[in-house]
Amino acid sequence: MRILVVEDEPDLLRILARTLREEGYAVDEAADGEDGLFKAEGVAYDAIILDVMLPVMDGFEMLRRLRLVKHTPVLMLTARIRTADRVRGLDSGADDYLPKPYDIDELLARLRALIRRTGSAVSTTMSIADVCIDFAARRVTRTGAEVALTSREYSLLEYLAQHRGRLLTRTELYEHLYDENSDTLSNLLDVVVSNVRKKLGHEFITTRRGHGYSIE
């Protein structure tokens, strides 16, 4: 899953981006609302974490303009804790609103919930043949035994599962699994698909040669 973090405080941006990457997300960064809007309009992010008090263009205005063209899930972060500010954020199109300072575990849980609501998975778990995926715990079992996946392998599995039954092109997978600094001409995706098949069964991911991948 690919996330855009729009935050103007360098330390907060660095820590939040690092935490998200450790959780397996591909993360792009923007330090002001104008750059954030440019990236948000050009990339199909799975979610955006958006600070309110930003230079050049504040978070409210960035969100207002984004909602004219896209419905990407947005979690707003702000030191403003007045009810009027929360109402303004939600009325502007935010999907969730978290005041600073926040607990990182709560932020990650809210982010998972936002992404889950945009996919086909309504429940926090999904069973596919003998494989069970727990989206909340980011845990995978096969015939009851836990399967150790790398963060990138889990991200691929999660994205395919959230769009179960749909053919996903290589371009779309690259866009959602790798950040703006990754080399999209590499064979990284093929390696990750191969590794997941070794762990969950060769037939678990279907290849449509020349088109992409799917989980049926």
C-alpha positions as CSV (number, residue, x, y, z in Angstrom):
1,M,0.0,0.0,0.0
2,R,1.3,3.5,-0.9
3,I,0.8,6.4,1.5
4,L,1.4,10.1,1.0
5,V,2.4,12.0,4.2
6,V,2.0,15.8,4.0
7,E,3.7,17.3,7.1
8,D,5.9,20.5,7.3
9,E,7.7,19.6,10.6
10,P,10.8,17.8,9.4
11,D,11.2,15.6,12.5
12,L,7.6,14.6,12.6
13,L,7.7,13.8,8.8
14,R,10.9,11.8,9.1
15,I,9.7,9.8,12.1
16,L,6.2,9.1,10.7
17,A,7.6,8.1,7.3
18,R,10.1,5.8,8.8
19,T,7.4,4.1,11.0
20,L,5.2,3.6,8.0
21,R,8.0,2.1,6.0
22,E,8.8,-0.3,8.9
23,E,5.2,-1.4,8.7
24,G,5.7,-2.2,5.0
25,Y,4.0,0.8,3.4
26,A,5.5,2.6,0.4
27,V,5.7,6.2,1.5
28,D,6.0,9.5,-0.4
29,E,6.6,12.8,1.4
30,A,5.5,16.4,0.9
31,A,6.4,19.3,3.1
32,D,3.7,21.8,2.0
33,G,0.2,21.7,0.7
34,E,1.0,22.7,-2.8
35,D,3.5,19.8,-3.3
36,G,1.1,17.5,-1.5
37,L,-1.7,18.4,-3.9
38,F,0.5,17.9,-6.9
39,K,1.5,14.4,-5.8
40,A,-2.0,13.5,-4.6
41,E,-3.5,14.4,-8.0
42,G,-0.9,12.5,-9.9
43,V,-0.6,9.2,-8.0
44,A,-3.3,6.7,-6.9
45,Y,-2.4,6.6,-3.2
46,D,-4.2,4.2,-0.9
47,A,-4.4,6.9,1.7
48,I,-3.1,10.3,2.6
49,I,-2.0,11.5,6.0
50,L,-2.5,15.3,6.0
51,D,-1.4,17.9,8.5
52,V,-3.7,20.9,8.7
53,M,-1.2,23.7,9.4
54,L,1.0,23.7,6.3
55,P,2.9,26.5,4.4
56,V,2.0,27.7,1.0
57,M,-1.4,25.9,1.1
58,D,-3.0,24.7,4.3
59,G,-4.5,21.2,4.7
60,F,-8.1,22.4,4.5
61,E,-7.5,24.0,1.1
62,M,-5.4,21.1,-0.2
63,L,-8.2,18.7,0.8
64,R,-10.9,21.0,-0.8
65,R,-9.1,21.1,-4.1
66,L,-8.3,17.3,-4.0
67,R,-11.9,16.4,-3.5
68,L,-12.8,18.1,-6.7
69,V,-11.0,15.4,-8.6
70,K,-10.3,12.4,-6.3
71,H,-11.7,10.5,-3.3
72,T,-8.5,9.1,-1.9
73,P,-9.0,8.3,1.8
74,V,-7.6,11.2,4.0
75,L,-6.6,11.1,7.7
76,M,-6.1,14.6,9.0
77,L,-3.6,15.4,11.7
78,T,-3.6,18.6,13.6
79,A,-2.8,20.4,16.9
80,R,-6.2,22.1,16.5
81,I,-8.5,20.3,18.9
82,R,-11.5,22.5,18.9
83,T,-14.7,20.9,17.8
84,A,-15.2,23.5,15.1
85,D,-11.8,22.5,13.5
86,R,-12.7,18.8,13.6
87,V,-16.1,19.6,12.0
88,R,-14.4,21.7,9.3
89,G,-12.0,18.9,8.5
90,L,-14.6,16.3,8.2
91,D,-17.0,18.6,6.2
92,S,-14.1,19.4,3.9
93,G,-13.9,15.7,2.9
94,A,-11.5,14.1,5.5
95,D,-12.4,10.5,6.3
96,D,-10.9,10.6,9.7
97,Y,-9.4,13.2,12.1
98,L,-6.7,12.6,14.7
99,P,-5.5,15.4,17.1
100,K,-1.8,15.9,17.9
101,P,-0.1,14.5,19.9
102,Y,-1.3,11.1,18.8
103,D,-0.5,7.5,19.7
104,I,1.3,5.9,16.8
105,D,-0.5,2.6,17.3
106,E,-3.9,4.4,17.1
107,L,-2.8,6.2,13.9
108,L,-1.7,2.9,12.3
109,A,-5.0,1.3,13.3
110,R,-7.0,4.1,11.9
111,L,-4.9,4.0,8.7
112,R,-5.6,0.2,8.3
113,A,-9.3,0.8,8.8
114,L,-9.4,3.6,6.1
115,I,-7.6,1.4,3.6
116,R,-9.7,-1.6,4.4
117,R,-12.9,0.3,3.8
118,T,-11.8,1.2,0.3
119,G,-11.1,-2.4,-0.7
120,S,-13.4,-5.4,-1.1
121,A,-12.7,-6.8,2.3
122,V,-15.3,-5.7,4.9
123,S,-14.0,-8.0,7.6
124,T,-10.6,-7.7,9.2
125,T,-9.9,-11.3,8.1
126,M,-10.1,-13.1,4.8
127,S,-9.8,-16.8,4.0
128,I,-8.6,-18.0,0.6
129,A,-8.4,-21.8,0.3
130,D,-6.1,-22.8,3.2
131,V,-4.7,-19.3,3.7
132,C,-6.1,-16.9,6.3
133,I,-5.1,-13.2,6.3
134,D,-5.6,-11.1,9.4
135,F,-5.5,-7.5,8.1
136,A,-5.6,-6.0,11.6
137,A,-2.7,-8.0,12.9
138,R,-1.0,-8.2,9.5
139,R,-0.7,-11.9,10.1
140,V,-0.9,-14.8,7.6
141,T,-1.5,-18.5,8.3
142,R,-1.7,-21.5,6.1
143,T,-3.5,-24.6,7.3
144,G,-3.3,-23.0,10.7
145,A,0.5,-22.5,10.8
146,E,1.9,-19.0,10.7
147,V,3.7,-17.9,7.5
148,A,6.6,-15.5,7.8
149,L,6.3,-12.9,5.1
150,T,8.5,-9.8,4.6
151,S,6.8,-6.5,4.8
152,R,6.9,-6.2,1.0
153,E,5.5,-9.7,0.5
154,Y,2.7,-8.9,2.9
155,S,1.9,-5.7,1.1
156,L,1.6,-7.5,-2.2
157,L,-0.6,-10.1,-0.7
158,E,-2.8,-7.6,1.1
159,Y,-3.3,-5.5,-2.0
160,L,-4.2,-8.5,-4.2
161,A,-6.5,-9.8,-1.5
162,Q,-8.2,-6.5,-1.1
163,H,-9.0,-6.6,-4.8
164,R,-9.7,-10.3,-5.0
165,G,-11.0,-11.5,-8.3
166,R,-9.7,-8.4,-10.2
167,L,-6.8,-8.4,-12.6
168,L,-4.2,-6.0,-11.4
169,T,-1.6,-4.8,-14.0
170,R,2.1,-4.6,-13.2
171,T,1.9,-0.8,-13.5
172,E,-0.9,-0.7,-10.9
173,L,1.0,-3.0,-8.5
174,Y,4.2,-0.9,-8.9
175,E,2.2,2.2,-8.2
176,H,0.7,0.9,-5.0
177,L,3.7,-1.1,-3.7
178,Y,6.7,1.2,-4.4
179,D,7.4,4.8,-3.6
180,E,8.5,7.6,-5.8
181,N,12.2,6.7,-5.4
182,S,11.9,3.1,-6.5
183,D,13.0,1.8,-9.9
184,T,9.9,0.7,-11.7
185,L,11.9,-0.9,-14.5
186,S,13.4,-3.5,-12.2
187,N,12.2,-7.1,-11.6
188,L,11.5,-6.4,-7.9
189,L,7.8,-7.3,-8.4
190,D,8.6,-10.6,-10.0
191,V,10.9,-11.5,-7.1
192,V,8.2,-10.7,-4.5
193,V,5.5,-12.6,-6.4
194,S,7.8,-15.6,-6.6
195,N,8.6,-15.5,-2.9
196,V,4.9,-15.4,-2.0
197,R,4.2,-18.4,-4.2
198,K,6.9,-20.4,-2.5
199,K,5.3,-19.7,0.8
200,L,1.6,-19.9,0.0
201,G,1.5,-22.2,-3.1
202,H,2.3,-21.7,-6.7
203,E,-1.3,-21.5,-7.7
204,F,-2.2,-18.9,-5.0
205,I,-1.4,-16.0,-7.3
206,T,-2.7,-16.3,-10.9
207,T,-0.5,-14.9,-13.7
208,R,-2.2,-13.5,-16.8
209,R,0.8,-13.3,-19.0
210,G,1.4,-9.9,-20.5
211,H,-1.4,-8.4,-18.3
212,G,-0.8,-8.8,-14.6
213,Y,-1.7,-10.8,-11.5
214,S,-4.8,-11.7,-9.5
215,I,-6.0,-13.8,-6.6
216,E,-9.2,-15.7,-7.4
